[in-house]
């Protein structure tokens, strides 16, 4: 068996691989507010919104969402009407 064709093929493959472009790997999105970096996000009810996260020790931590502000008071029915 001749070594020259195998060596020539390996050299050609090596030369062509140097010209290939590597695909960029997308970075992981940042964790949600209040989550610990390196944790795993959890969607427990399946609605597509992250409900909390699991830490490396397997404990679930729900995301705390502050309650919305109360609605403004209704206008008074007493007084002058214009």
C-alpha positions as CSV (number, residue, x, y, z in Angstrom):
1,X,0.0,0.0,0.0
2,X,1.3,3.4,-0.9
3,X,1.6,6.0,1.9
4,X,1.7,9.0,-0.5
5,X,-2.1,9.0,-1.4
6,X,-3.1,8.6,2.2
7,X,-0.7,11.3,3.3
8,X,-1.9,13.6,0.5
9,X,-5.6,13.1,1.5
10,X,-4.9,13.8,5.2
11,X,-2.9,16.9,4.3
12,X,-5.8,18.1,2.1
13,X,-8.3,17.5,4.8
14,X,-6.2,19.3,7.3
15,X,-5.8,22.3,5.0
16,X,-9.5,22.5,4.3
17,X,-10.4,22.3,8.0
18,X,-8.3,25.4,8.7
19,X,-10.6,27.4,6.4
20,X,-13.9,26.2,7.9
21,X,-15.8,28.6,10.1
22,X,-16.8,27.5,13.5
23,X,-20.4,28.0,14.6
24,X,-20.9,30.5,17.4
25,X,-22.4,28.9,20.5
26,X,-25.3,30.9,22.0
27,X,-24.7,32.0,25.5
28,X,-27.2,30.8,28.1
29,X,-29.8,33.5,29.1
30,X,-29.3,35.1,32.5
31,X,-31.3,33.6,35.4
32,X,-34.6,35.3,36.2
33,X,-34.6,38.0,38.9
34,X,-33.9,36.5,42.3
35,X,-32.6,33.2,41.0
36,X,-29.2,31.9,41.8
37,X,-26.7,31.7,38.9
38,X,-26.1,28.0,38.0
39,X,-29.7,27.0,39.0
40,X,-32.2,25.3,36.7
41,X,-35.4,27.2,35.8
42,X,-38.7,25.5,36.6
43,X,-42.1,25.9,34.9
44,X,-44.4,23.8,37.2
45,X,-47.8,24.7,35.8
46,X,-46.7,24.4,32.1
47,X,-47.9,27.9,31.0
48,X,-44.5,28.9,29.6
49,X,-43.6,31.3,32.3
50,X,-40.8,30.5,34.7
51,X,-42.4,29.9,38.2
52,X,-39.2,29.3,40.1
53,X,-35.9,27.5,40.0
54,X,-34.1,24.4,41.4
55,X,-30.7,24.7,43.0
56,X,-28.0,22.1,42.7
57,X,-29.2,20.3,45.9
58,X,-32.7,19.7,44.3
59,X,-34.7,22.3,46.4
60,X,-37.4,24.2,44.5
61,X,-37.5,28.0,45.2
62,X,-40.5,29.9,43.8
63,X,-40.1,33.3,42.3
64,X,-41.7,35.9,44.4
65,X,-43.9,38.3,42.4
66,X,-45.1,41.3,44.4
67,X,-48.8,41.8,44.4
68,X,-50.1,44.5,42.1
69,X,-50.9,47.9,43.6
70,X,-54.5,48.4,44.7
71,X,-56.9,50.1,42.3
72,X,-57.5,53.8,42.7
73,X,-60.5,54.7,44.9
74,X,-63.8,55.2,43.1
75,X,-64.9,58.8,42.6
76,X,-67.1,60.3,45.3
77,X,-70.8,60.6,44.5
78,X,-71.3,63.5,46.9
79,X,-70.4,67.1,46.1
80,X,-70.9,69.5,43.3
81,X,-71.6,68.3,39.8
82,X,-70.3,70.3,37.0
